[in-house]
Amino acid sequence: MMNIPPPAEELRLLDAELRQLDARRAQLLERRAWLLRVLQPVWTPPPPAARRPEATAPGVQNVLLVLGGVLLTVAAIAFTVVSWGHLGIAGRALVLGAVTLAALGAPVPLLRRGLRSTAEALAGLALALTVLDVYALYEVAFADTDGLGYAAAASAVLAAVWAAYGLALDGSRGQREAGADVRLPLGLPLPAALVTAQFPLFLWTGAAGAGDRTMTAALLATAAFDTALALRTPLKSVRVVAVVGAYGMGGWGTLAAGWLSWTASGPSAAARAAALLLLAAAIALVTAWRAPQPGTRTGTALAGGLITVAALGGLLRSALPDDWTVPGYLVCGIAVLAAVRPRLPEPVRRGLVLASAVAQGLAVVWALPVVTAVVLGPVDRVTRIWSGAPANARDALPGDLPWPAHMALAPLVLAAVAGVLAVASGGTQWRPRALSGALALTWAAAFLLPATLEVPYNATLLIQGLITAAVLAAAVYAVPAEPSSAPLPLTGTLLALVTSLGLAFLSLASETATLSTLAALTVLFAATAAGSRRPGPVAAPAALAYATALACAVGARSDWQPQHTALLVLAVPVAAALLAARLGRSPVTVPVEVTGAGAGLLAIGLTLADPPMLALVLALCGVIAAGTAVREDRRQLGYAAGALFVLAAWVRLAAWEVGSPEAYTLPVTVPALLVGVLRRRKDMAVSSWTAYGAGLSVTLVPSLFAAWSDPHWLRPLLLGAAALAVTLVGARHRLQAPLAVGSVVLTLDALHELAPYIVQVVDALPRWVPPALAGLVLLALGATYEQRIRDARRVREVLGRMH
């Protein structure tokens, strides 16, 4: 059996063992720290990063070379201009010749040694020296000659010399470097020669005193030279300069030729300007044919086509009256489209088609103001309804409307563009849109004809009615297999709507015209909506809108009061509700319902001055809304129907001069409570506040306010009885809303009845009694605080178990 030491001995042993463990742990921790110091590498700071140079060696070299060349050039200019007079003729020639030849020859050995940048700098200095040589030669030998002529000849000579110099250096072979045979041409002489070559012809025409046509020809000739060089040269630097020169000189020359064509005083001057424009067009078209980039080819073909239109149009303008200017240019634009052939490259064809489209579009824009005037002009008739029929369509427009003489050709322009759209788009993917555009332009041309030809008023109404029927027929019978594949039906319907609006406004000049026009438009749009295979969202609402206008016109023609006319207008919401029920979930349903609602609002507005009739119209609108709410997808309209019925009842009570609030609130409370009962039966999860709160509050709250200001006893008594009944019902069925609302109203009503007696008692008591009573109440509340909290908790639990 194991010997167990006494407790005191055992405690001593445990303490000794723990002290040994602590000493051993301290030794181990010290050894661990030493090992970590041994194993950790010694940290040495990283060497400082080498400072990178801020400029590269080639960059420094180029800066030095360019700066040196500039300084030498400045020195040469100073020597030539300032110090030239101190030397004789031989000295002058010797100095300039020697320096120029040295500068021209220095790049050759430098190129052989591979020092291209240095050679480039010296070549630039040499070119500058040649310019100074030309200037010096002029000062010495040709000072009496014309400056412009000398500049033209000098620029031509310099361009030739620099080009020969650049080609000669370009052909020199350098030494073998790094085992490869390389060429080291200079990039400055040839572009500089091309820049100088831009000036000889222009300066020569100025020196010769030539006219604007010769100067324009010189610009276009220079542009032709630049174009040819840009299309053929393989050197990028030369090609860039040539392209810039071609666009600059060509654009300048084209604008100048266009101005000459526009200001030409006769056929001869127009022909010469047209020749210049055709030269510019030829340059652009050659570029379009030969340029490698498709975008450049299309753009230059577009420019060439437009320049051709300007040239040919200028010829026609000089031979035709001024009113035919735009039609003449339009004919030329159509002719450019006719010149497009399948053998032409695709970019060229695209550019020419775009040029023709731009010309035709500008012609259409030219005709738009008169179209807008004729479409919007009849709106002015709203302020002069049934003031008498005008003599013709022109007189039907406002008197202050401008009507330029050349606008008589606007229908011709629109019809021509419409014909091109209809014919030229055949077999292309743009045909549906083109046909829509053609239909719109044809409509515009036909719409302008009565006012242009001054057609009699009645005939104008008939023509616009036929136009409306025609575009509607196009919309109905041009419905494609896929609705999204062509915009023609929608375009035709919208155009018909615009035409019908103009026709309706125009018919306001006469009673008979108004009635017959509105009736015809109602029948026309209704027949379109009924006969279309795929009815759009315009025809049916338009028919309802015109029916509404017809009802108002019939009422005005019959001398009815507005409130009586409203009853006739209500036929439109009835028809809209029936039509919407038949259409179901069609896209046309919502526009039809919105139109019907607008007619209903108009009927309500017509009866605002007659409260009894307003009440009747509101009730009828409520009937229409209730009938619509029968549909499964329009259940929410039941709320609108209820609101309309309530408004009708309130308006009728106001007409009877009824001031009792219960007469206004009870018609709302009873249906609301019935609806709440039905809803609670269907869904027991619905709270009593949702089912009955609104209905009870609508009657009890206004009656409570009325009772507090009522000096009689009947209303407070009836209100108290009603509130008591509601409270008892809530307590019987354990419903929170009736119990809370009824008890609050009952308490406030009782306080109202006891208030006079309370006031009398307070007045009879001494002034120290109220504070004493308040103190007693506070002591009583403090003494029973716990009991009150318990009672309040129990009441809250009881109410919480109610629904």
C-alpha positions in Angstrom: 0.0 0.0 0.0 1.4 3.4 -1.1 2.5 5.7 1.7 0.9 9.1 1.5 2.8 11.9 3.3 1.0 14.3 5.5 -0.7 17.3 3.9 2.0 19.8 5.1 4.8 17.6 3.7 3.0 17.0 0.4 2.5 20.8 0.0 6.2 21.4 0.6 7.2 18.9 -2.1 4.8 20.4 -4.6 6.3 23.9 -4.1 9.8 22.6 -4.5 8.9 20.8 -7.8 7.2 24.0 -9.1 10.3 26.1 -8.4 12.5 23.6 -10.3 10.1 23.8 -13.3 10.2 27.6 -13.3 14.0 27.6 -13.3 14.2 25.1 -16.1 11.7 27.1 -18.2 13.8 30.3 -17.8 16.9 28.4 -19.0 15.0 27.1 -22.1 13.7 30.6 -23.0 17.2 32.1 -22.8 18.6 29.4 -25.0 15.8 29.9 -27.5 16.5 33.7 -27.7 20.2 33.0 -28.4 19.4 30.5 -31.2 17.1 33.1 -32.9 19.9 35.7 -32.8 22.4 33.3 -34.3 20.1 32.1 -37.1 18.8 35.6 -38.1 20.9 37.1 -41.1 22.6 40.4 -40.6 20.6 43.2 -42.4 22.6 45.3 -44.7 21.1 48.4 -46.4 20.5 48.1 -50.2 23.0 49.9 -52.4 21.7 53.2 -53.7 20.0 53.0 -57.1 22.0 54.3 -60.0 20.7 57.7 -61.1 19.1 57.3 -64.5 19.8 60.0 -67.1 16.9 62.4 -67.7 17.6 62.6 -71.4 18.7 59.9 -73.9 21.8 60.2 -75.9 20.0 60.4 -79.3 17.8 63.1 -77.9 20.8 65.2 -76.7 22.5 64.6 -80.1 19.4 65.8 -82.0 19.0 68.9 -79.8 22.6 69.9 -80.3 22.5 69.3 -84.1 19.3 71.3 -84.5 20.5 74.1 -82.3 23.8 74.2 -84.3 22.0 74.3 -87.6 19.7 77.0 -86.4 22.6 79.1 -85.1 24.5 78.7 -88.4 21.5 79.6 -90.4 21.0 82.8 -88.3 24.6 83.6 -88.8 24.3 83.2 -92.5 21.3 85.4 -92.6 23.0 88.1 -90.6 26.1 87.8 -92.8 24.0 88.1 -96.0 21.8 90.9 -94.8 24.2 93.0 -92.7 27.7 92.3 -93.8 27.1 91.8 -97.5 27.9 95.4 -98.4 31.5 95.2 -97.0 32.6 92.8 -99.7 33.0 93.2 -103.4 31.2 91.3 -106.1 33.9 88.6 -106.3 34.1 88.3 -102.5 30.4 88.0 -102.1 30.1 85.3 -104.8 33.1 83.4 -103.4 31.9 83.4 -99.8 28.3 82.4 -100.5 29.2 79.9 -103.2 31.9 78.3 -101.1 29.8 78.0 -98.0 26.7 76.7 -99.9 28.8 74.1 -101.8 30.5 73.0 -98.7 27.1 72.7 -96.9 25.6 70.8 -99.8 28.6 68.4 -100.1 29.1 67.8 -96.4 26.3 65.2 -95.9 27.8 62.8 -98.4 30.9 61.7 -96.4 28.8 61.9 -93.2 26.3 59.5 -94.7 29.1 57.1 -95.6 30.3 57.2 -92.0 26.8 56.6 -90.7 26.3 60.0 -89.2 22.8 60.5 -90.5 21.6 63.1 -88.0 24.6 65.3 -88.5 24.1 65.0 -92.2 20.5 65.9 -91.8 21.4 69.1 -89.8 24.0 70.2 -92.5 21.5 69.5 -95.2 18.9 71.7 -93.6 21.6 74.4 -93.3 22.4 73.9 -97.0 18.8 74.4 -98.0 18.6 77.6 -95.9 21.7 78.8 -97.7 20.2 78.2 -101.1 17.3 80.4 -100.1 19.8 83.1 -99.0 21.6 82.7 -102.3 18.3 83.3 -104.2 17.7 86.4 -102.0 21.2 87.7 -102.6 20.9 87.1 -106.3 17.7 89.1 -106.4 19.3 92.0 -104.5 22.3 92.1 -106.8 21.1 91.2 -110.3 17.2 91.3 -110.3 16.3 94.1 -107.9 14.3 95.9 -110.7 12.2 92.9 -111.6 8.7 92.1 -110.2 9.0 90.5 -106.8 6.1 88.0 -107.2 7.4 86.9 -110.6 10.9 86.4 -109.2 9.5 84.5 -106.2 7.6 82.2 -108.5 10.6 81.4 -110.6 12.8 81.1 -107.6 10.4 78.7 -105.8 10.3 76.6 -108.9 14.1 76.5 -109.2 14.5 75.7 -105.5 11.9 73.0 -105.7 13.7 71.4 -108.6 17.2 71.8 -107.1 16.1 70.4 -103.7 14.4 67.5 -105.3 17.4 66.6 -107.4 19.7 67.0 -104.4 17.4 64.8 -102.2 17.3 62.1 -104.9 21.0 62.2 -105.4 21.7 61.7 -101.8 19.0 59.1 -101.5 20.9 57.1 -104.2 24.3 57.2 -102.4 25.2 54.0 -100.6 26.7 54.1 -97.1 29.4 51.9 -95.7 28.6 48.4 -94.4 27.6 48.6 -90.8 27.2 45.6 -88.5 27.4 43.3 -91.5 24.4 44.8 -93.3 24.3 47.0 -96.4 22.0 49.9 -95.5 20.9 53.1 -97.2 21.0 56.4 -95.4 18.8 58.8 -97.2 18.0 62.3 -95.9 14.4 63.0 -95.0 14.4 66.8 -95.3 15.2 67.8 -99.0 12.4 66.0 -100.8 9.5 67.1 -98.4 11.0 70.6 -98.5 11.1 70.6 -102.2 7.4 69.5 -102.3 6.4 72.3 -99.9 8.2 74.9 -102.1 6.5 73.4 -105.2 3.1 74.6 -103.8 3.9 78.2 -104.6 5.1 78.7 -108.2 1.8 78.5 -110.0 0.0 80.6 -107.4 2.7 83.2 -107.3 2.9 83.3 -111.1 -0.8 84.0 -111.5 -0.5 86.8 -109.0 2.5 88.3 -110.8 0.8 88.0 -114.1 -2.3 89.8 -112.8 -4.6 87.0 -113.8 -8.2 86.9 -112.7 -9.9 84.7 -110.1 -10.5 81.9 -112.6 -6.8 81.6 -113.5 -5.8 81.7 -109.9 -8.4 79.0 -109.1 -7.1 76.9 -111.9 -3.6 77.3 -110.6 -4.7 76.1 -107.2 -6.5 73.1 -108.6 -3.5 72.2 -110.9 -1.2 72.3 -107.8 -3.7 70.0 -106.0 -3.8 67.6 -109.0 0.1 67.5 -108.9 0.0 66.8 -105.1 -2.7 64.1 -105.6 -0.7 62.3 -108.2 2.4 62.4 -106.1 0.5 61.2 -103.0 -0.9 58.2 -104.9 2.4 57.2 -106.4 5.3 58.0 -104.1 6.5 55.2 -101.7 8.1 57.7 -99.3 5.9 58.4 -96.3 7.3 61.9 -95.5 6.7 63.0 -99.1 3.3 61.4 -99.1 2.2 63.2 -96.0 3.2 66.6 -97.4 1.5 65.7 -100.7 -1.7 64.8 -98.9 -1.7 68.0 -96.9 -1.1 70.0 -100.0 -3.8 68.2 -102.0 -6.4 68.8 -99.4 -5.3 72.3 -98.7 -4.9 73.5 -102.3 -7.8 71.4 -103.5 -10.2 72.7 -100.8 -9.2 76.3 -101.4 -9.6 75.9 -105.2 -12.9 74.1 -104.8 -14.4 76.8 -102.6 -13.1 79.5 -104.9 -14.6 77.7 -107.9 -17.9 77.2 -106.1 -18.1 81.0 -105.3 -17.4 81.7 -109.0 -20.2 79.4 -110.0 -22.6 80.9 -107.5 -21.8 84.5 -108.5 -21.7 83.8 -112.2 -23.6 86.5 -114.1 -24.3 84.5 -117.2 -24.1 81.1 -118.9 -20.5 81.7 -120.1 -19.2 82.6 -116.6 -21.1 79.6 -115.2 -19.6 77.3 -117.8 -16.0 78.4 -116.9 -16.7 78.0 -113.2 -18.3 74.6 -113.9 -15.2 73.5 -115.8 -13.1 74.4 -112.7 -15.5 72.5 -110.4 -15.4 69.5 -112.7 -11.6 69.5 -112.6 -11.8 69.4 -108.8 -14.4 66.6 -109.0 -12.1 64.7 -111.3 -9.3 65.0 -108.8 -11.5 63.7 -106.0 -12.9 60.8 -108.1 -9.4 59.7 -109.2 -8.4 59.7 -105.6 -11.4 57.7 -104.8 -10.5 55.2 -107.5 -6.8 54.8 -106.6 -6.6 55.4 -102.9 -5.8 52.3 -100.8 -7.9 53.2 -97.7 -11.7 52.4 -98.1 -12.7 55.3 -95.8 -10.6 57.8 -97.9 -12.2 56.4 -101.1 -15.7 56.8 -99.8 -15.0 60.3 -98.5 -13.4 61.6 -101.7 -16.1 60.0 -103.8 -18.7 61.8 -101.7 -16.8 65.1 -102.2 -16.5 64.4 -105.9 -20.2 63.7 -106.3 -21.1 66.9 -104.4 -18.7 69.0 -106.5 -20.2 67.6 -109.6 -23.7 68.5 -108.4 -22.5 72.0 -107.7 -20.9 72.3 -111.2 -23.9 71.0 -113.2 -26.3 72.8 -110.9 -24.5 76.1 -111.5 -24.9 75.6 -115.2 -28.7 75.0 -114.9 -29.0 78.0 -112.5 -27.6 80.4 -115.0 -30.1 79.2 -117.6 -33.2 78.9 -115.5 -35.2 81.4 -113.5 -34.2 82.1 -109.9 -37.1 80.1 -108.5 -35.8 76.9 -110.2 -32.4 77.0 -108.4 -33.1 74.3 -105.9 -34.9 72.0 -108.4 -32.0 72.4 -110.8 -29.5 71.3 -108.2 -31.9 68.4 -107.3 -31.9 67.2 -110.8 -28.1 67.2 -110.9 -28.1 65.2 -107.6 -30.5 62.6 -109.0 -28.3 62.5 -112.2 -25.3 61.6 -110.0 -27.2 58.7 -108.5 -28.2 57.6 -112.0 -24.4 57.5 -113.0 -23.7 54.8 -110.3 -22.9 51.5 -112.0 -22.2 48.1 -110.6 -18.7 48.0 -112.2 -17.6 50.8 -109.9 -15.7 49.9 -106.8 -17.9 49.6 -103.7 -16.4 52.5 -101.8 -16.8 54.8 -104.9 -20.4 53.7 -105.3 -21.2 54.3 -101.7 -19.6 57.8 -101.8 -21.6 58.8 -104.9 -24.8 57.5 -103.4 -24.2 59.5 -100.3 -23.5 62.6 -102.4 -26.8 62.2 -104.2 -28.5 61.6 -100.8 -27.0 64.8 -99.4 -28.2 66.8 -102.4 -31.7 65.4 -102.2 -31.8 65.9 -98.4 -30.8 69.6 -98.7 -33.6 70.0 -101.3 -36.1 68.5 -98.8 -34.9 70.8 -96.0 -35.4 73.7 -98.4 -39.1 72.6 -98.8 -39.7 71.9 -95.0 -40.7 75.5 -94.0 -43.7 75.6 -96.4 -44.8 72.1 -95.3 -44.7 73.2 -91.7 -46.6 76.4 -92.5 -49.4 74.5 -94.3 -49.7 71.8 -91.6 -49.7 74.2 -88.7 -51.5 77.1 -90.3 -55.1 75.8 -89.8 -54.5 75.7 -86.0 -55.2 79.4 -86.1 -58.9 78.6 -86.8 -59.4 77.6 -83.1 -59.7 81.3 -82.3 -62.1 81.9 -85.1 -64.5 79.0 -85.0 -67.3 79.1 -87.6 -66.3 82.6 -88.8 -67.1 81.8 -92.4 -65.6 79.6 -95.1 -62.6 81.1 -97.0 -62.4 81.3 -100.8 -59.5 78.8 -101.2 -56.9 76.9 -99.4 -54.4 79.8 -99.4 -56.9 82.1 -97.8 -57.5 79.5 -95.1 -54.0 80.1 -93.8 -53.2 83.0 -91.4 -52.8 86.2 -93.2 -49.4 87.0 -91.8 -47.9 83.6 -92.9 -45.0 84.2 -95.4 -45.5 82.6 -98.7 -42.4 83.1 -101.0 -43.0 82.7 -104.7 -40.4 79.9 -105.1 -42.3 77.7 -102.6 -44.7 76.8 -105.4 -42.1 74.4 -106.6 -41.8 72.6 -103.2 -44.4 69.9 -104.1 -42.4 69.1 -107.2 -39.1 68.8 -105.2 -40.8 66.5 -102.6 -42.4 64.3 -105.3 -39.1 63.9 -107.1 -37.2 62.8 -104.0 -40.1 60.5 -103.1 -39.9 58.9 -106.6 -36.1 58.4 -106.2 -36.6 56.7 -102.8 -39.2 54.4 -104.2 -37.3 53.4 -107.3 -33.6 53.4 -106.2 -34.0 51.4 -103.1 -35.4 48.3 -104.8 -33.9 45.0 -103.6 -31.8 46.6 -100.8 -32.0 46.2 -97.1 -33.0 49.8 -96.8 -36.2 49.4 -98.9 -38.7 49.4 -96.0 -37.3 52.6 -94.6 -37.0 54.1 -98.1 -40.6 53.3 -98.8 -41.6 54.9 -95.5 -39.7 58.0 -96.5 -41.2 58.0 -100.0 -44.7 57.8 -98.5 -44.0 60.7 -96.1 -42.6 62.9 -99.0 -45.5 62.0 -101.3 -47.9 62.9 -98.5 -46.1 66.2 -98.0 -46.2 67.0 -101.7 -49.9 66.1 -101.9 -50.7 68.1 -98.8 -49.1 71.2 -100.3 -50.9 71.1 -103.6 -54.2 72.7 -102.5 -52.5 75.7 -101.0 -50.0 76.0 -103.8 -52.6 75.8 -106.6 -55.2 77.9 -104.5 -57.8 75.2 -104.7 -61.3 76.2 -103.5 -62.1 75.6 -99.8 -64.6 72.7 -100.2 -62.3 71.0 -102.8 -59.4 71.3 -100.3 -61.4 69.5 -97.6 -62.2 66.7 -100.1 -58.6 66.4 -101.2 -57.2 66.3 -97.6 -59.9 63.7 -96.8 -58.7 61.6 -99.7 -55.1 61.9 -98.6 -56.0 60.7 -95.2 -57.9 57.7 -96.6 -55.0 57.0 -99.0 -52.3 56.9 -96.4 -54.5 54.9 -94.0 -55.1 52.4 -96.8 -51.3 52.2 -97.4 -50.9 51.5 -93.7 -53.6 48.8 -93.6 -52.6 46.9 -96.8 -48.8 47.2 -96.4 -48.6 45.2 -93.1 -45.6 42.9 -93.5 -45.2 39.3 -92.2 -43.0 40.6 -89.4 -44.3 43.7 -87.6 -40.7 44.9 -86.9 -39.5 44.5 -90.5 -41.0 47.6 -91.9 -42.1 51.0 -90.4 -44.6 51.6 -93.3 -47.8 50.9 -91.4 -47.0 53.1 -88.4 -45.7 55.8 -90.7 -48.9 55.8 -92.8 -51.1 55.9 -89.7 -49.2 58.8 -88.2 -49.3 60.7 -91.4 -53.0 60.1 -91.6 -53.4 61.3 -88.1 -51.5 64.5 -88.9 -53.5 65.1 -92.1 -56.8 64.5 -90.2 -55.8 67.0 -87.6 -55.1 69.6 -90.2 -58.3 68.8 -91.9 -60.3 69.0 -88.6 -58.8 72.4 -87.8 -59.4 73.6 -91.4 -63.0 72.6 -91.2 -63.6 74.9 -88.2 -64.3 77.7 -90.6 -67.9 76.4 -91.3 -70.5 74.6 -89.2 -71.5 72.2 -92.0 -67.8 71.5 -92.8 -67.0 70.8 -89.2 -69.9 68.3 -88.7 -69.4 66.5 -91.9 -65.6 66.4 -91.5 -65.6 65.1 -88.0 -68.2 62.5 -88.8 -66.2 61.3 -91.8 -63.0 61.1 -89.8 -64.7 59.2 -87.1 -66.1 56.6 -89.6 -62.8 56.5 -91.5 -60.6 55.7 -88.4 -63.2 53.3 -87.0 -63.3 51.4 -90.2 -59.5 51.3 -90.4 -59.3 50.0 -86.8 -62.0 47.3 -87.5 -60.6 46.2 -90.9 -56.9 46.2 -90.2 -55.3 42.8 -89.9 -52.9 44.0 -87.2 -54.5 47.2 -85.7 -52.1 49.8 -84.5 -52.3 52.0 -81.5 -53.5 55.1 -83.4 -56.7 54.3 -85.4 -59.1 53.3 -82.7 -58.1 56.1 -80.2 -58.3 58.6 -83.1 -61.8 57.5 -83.9 -62.9 57.9 -80.3 -61.2 61.4 -80.2 -63.0 62.5 -83.3 -66.2 61.1 -82.0 -65.8 63.2 -78.9 -65.2 66.3 -81.0 -68.2 65.5 -83.1 -70.4 65.2 -80.0 -69.2 68.7 -78.8 -69.8 70.1 -82.3 -73.3 68.6 -82.4 -74.1 70.1 -79.0 -72.8 73.5 -80.1 -74.8 73.3 -83.4 -78.0 72.4 -81.5 -77.4 75.4 -79.0 -77.3 73.0 -76.1 -75.8 74.1 -72.8 -72.4 72.6 -72.0 -73.8 70.4 -69.2 -76.3 68.9 -71.7 -73.6 68.3 -74.3 -71.7 66.4 -71.6 -74.3 63.6 -71.7 -73.7 63.1 -75.4 -69.9 63.1 -74.8 -70.3 60.3 -72.3 -71.2 58.0 -75.1 -67.5 58.0 -76.0 -66.3 56.5 -72.7 -69.1 53.9 -73.0 -67.9 52.9 -76.5 -64.2 52.9 -75.3 -65.1 50.6 -72.4 -67.0 48.2 -74.6 -64.2 48.2 -77.2 -61.5 47.7 -74.6 -63.4 44.7 -73.2 -63.5 43.2 -76.7 -59.8 43.8 -77.4 -58.7 42.2 -74.2 -54.9 42.3 -73.7 -54.2 43.9 -77.1 -51.6 46.7 -77.4 -54.5 48.9 -78.5 -56.4 48.5 -75.2 -54.5 51.0 -73.1 -54.7 53.8 -75.7 -58.4 53.2 -76.1 -59.0 53.3 -72.4 -56.9 56.5 -72.0 -58.9 58.2 -74.8 -62.2 57.1 -73.1 -60.9 58.5 -69.8 -60.0 61.8 -71.5 -63.5 62.0 -72.9 -65.0 61.3 -69.5 -62.9 64.1 -67.9 -64.1 66.4 -70.7 -67.7 65.6 -69.8 -67.0 66.3 -66.2 -65.4 69.6 -67.1 -68.5 70.6 -69.2 -70.7 70.2 -66.1 -68.7 72.1 -63.5 -71.1 75.0 -63.6 -74.2 72.9 -62.9 -73.8 70.8 -59.7 -76.9 68.6 -60.2 -75.7 67.7 -63.7 -72.2 67.2 -62.4 -73.5 64.7 -59.9 -75.3 62.8 -62.6 -72.2 62.7 -64.9 -70.0 61.6 -62.0 -72.4 58.8 -61.2 -72.5 57.7 -64.9 -68.7 57.8 -65.0 -68.7 55.6 -61.9 -71.1 53.2 -63.6 -68.7 53.0 -66.6 -65.7 52.4 -64.3 -67.6 49.8 -62.3 -68.5 48.0 -65.5 -64.8 48.0 -66.6 -63.8 46.8 -63.1 -65.7 43.5 -63.8 -62.8 42.5 -66.1 -60.2 40.4 -64.3 -57.3 42.6 -65.4 -59.0 45.9 -64.4 -60.1 45.1 -60.8 -58.3 48.2 -59.5 -60.8 50.4 -61.3 -63.3 49.4 -58.6 -61.7 52.0 -56.3 -62.1 54.7 -59.0 -65.7 53.7 -59.4 -66.3 54.0 -55.6 -64.6 57.4 -55.6 -66.8 58.6 -58.4 -69.9 57.4 -56.7 -68.9 59.1 -53.5 -68.1 62.3 -55.4 -71.5 62.1 -57.1 -73.3 61.8 -53.8 -71.4 64.6 -52.3 -72.0 66.9 -55.2 -75.8 66.1 -55.1 -75.9 66.7 -51.3 -74.1 70.1 -51.9 -76.6 70.9 -54.6 -79.4 70.2 -52.1 -77.6 72.5 -49.6 -77.1 69.7 -47.1 -74.6 70.7 -44.4 -74.7 67.7 -42.1 -71.4 65.8 -42.2 -73.2 62.4 -41.7 -75.0 62.8 -45.0 -71.5 62.9 -46.7 -69.8 60.3 -44.6 -72.4 57.6 -44.1 -72.6 56.8 -47.9 -68.9 56.0 -47.7 -68.9 54.2 -44.4 -71.6 51.7 -45.2 -70.0 50.4 -48.4 -66.6 50.4 -46.8 -67.8 48.4 -43.8 -69.5 45.9 -46.1 -66.4 45.5 -48.1 -64.5 45.0 -44.9 -66.9 42.3 -43.7 -66.6 40.4 -47.1 -62.9 40.7 -47.0 -62.7 39.3 -43.5 -64.8 36.4 -44.4 -62.5 35.5 -47.3 -59.3 36.1 -45.4 -59.4 35.8 -41.7 -55.7 37.0 -41.5 -56.8 40.5 -42.4 -56.6 42.8 -39.4 -59.6 44.7 -38.2 -57.8 48.0 -38.8 -57.4 47.1 -42.5 -61.0 45.9 -42.8 -62.9 48.4 -40.7 -60.5 51.2 -39.6 -61.1 53.5 -42.6 -64.9 53.0 -42.7 -65.4 53.7 -39.0 -63.1 56.8 -39.0 -64.8 58.3 -42.1 -68.0 58.8 -40.1 -67.1 58.9 -36.4 -64.3 61.4 -36.6 -66.1 64.1 -38.7 -69.2 63.6 -36.5 -67.1 64.0 -33.4 -65.8 67.4 -34.6 -69.3 68.4 -35.5 -70.6 67.4 -32.1 -68.0 69.5 -30.2 -69.3 72.6 -32.0 -73.0 71.6 -31.9 -74.9 73.4 -29.1 -77.8 70.9 -29.3 -78.1 67.5 -27.6 -79.3 65.3 -30.5 -76.1 64.8 -32.4 -73.9 64.1 -29.3 -76.5 61.6 -28.1 -76.7 59.8 -31.4 -72.9 59.9 -31.8 -72.5 58.5 -28.3 -75.0 55.7 -29.0 -73.2 54.8 -32.2 -69.8 54.9 -30.5 -71.1 52.7 -27.7 -72.6 50.2 -30.2 -69.2 50.0 -32.1 -67.4 49.5 -28.8 -69.7 46.7 -27.8 -69.4 45.0 -31.1 -65.6 45.2 -30.9 -65.7 43.8 -27.4 -68.1 41.0 -28.4 -66.0 39.9 -31.4 -62.7 40.9 -29.8 -61.8 43.3 -32.7 -59.2 45.9 -31.9 -60.2 48.6 -34.4 -63.9 48.9 -33.4 -63.1 48.7 -29.7 -60.3 51.4 -29.9 -62.1 53.8 -32.3 -65.5 53.4 -30.5 -64.1 53.8 -27.0 -62.1 56.9 -27.9 -65.0 58.6 -29.7 -67.3 57.6 -26.8 -65.0 59.1 -24.2 -64.4 62.3 -26.1 -68.2 62.7 -26.7 -68.9 62.1 -23.0 -66.3 64.7 -22.0 -67.9 67.1 -24.3 -71.2 66.6 -22.6 -69.8 66.9 -19.1 -67.6 69.8 -19.9 -70.1 72.6 -18.9 -70.7 70.9 -15.5 -67.0 70.4 -14.9 -66.5 74.1 -15.6 -69.2 75.1 -13.2 -67.8 72.9 -10.4 -64.3 74.3 -10.9 -65.5 77.8 -10.7 -67.4 77.1 -7.4 -64.3 75.5 -5.7 -61.7 77.5 -3.8 -58.4 78.1 -5.7 -56.5 75.7 -3.4 -58.7 72.7 -4.2 -57.3 71.9 -7.7 -53.7 71.8 -6.5 -54.7 69.7 -3.5 -56.6 67.3 -5.7 -53.7 67.0 -8.1 -51.4 66.2 -5.2 -53.8 63.5 -3.9 -54.0 62.0 -7.4 -50.2 61.8 -7.6 -49.9 60.2 -4.2 -52.6 57.7 -5.1 -50.8 56.9 -8.4 -47.5 56.5 -6.7 -49.0 54.2 -4.1 -50.6 51.9 -6.6 -47.9 52.2 -9.4 -47.1 48.5 -9.5 -50.8 47.5 -9.6 -51.4 49.9 -12.4 -48.5 48.5 -14.4 -49.9 45.0 -13.9 -53.3 46.1 -15.0 -52.0 47.9 -18.1 -50.0 44.8 -19.1 -53.1 42.6 -18.8 -55.1 45.1 -21.0 -52.3 45.0 -23.6 -52.3 41.2 -23.6 -56.1 41.2 -24.1 -55.9 43.6 -27.0 -53.0 41.8 -28.5 -55.1 38.6 -28.7 -57.8 40.4 -30.6 -57.6 40.7 -34.4 
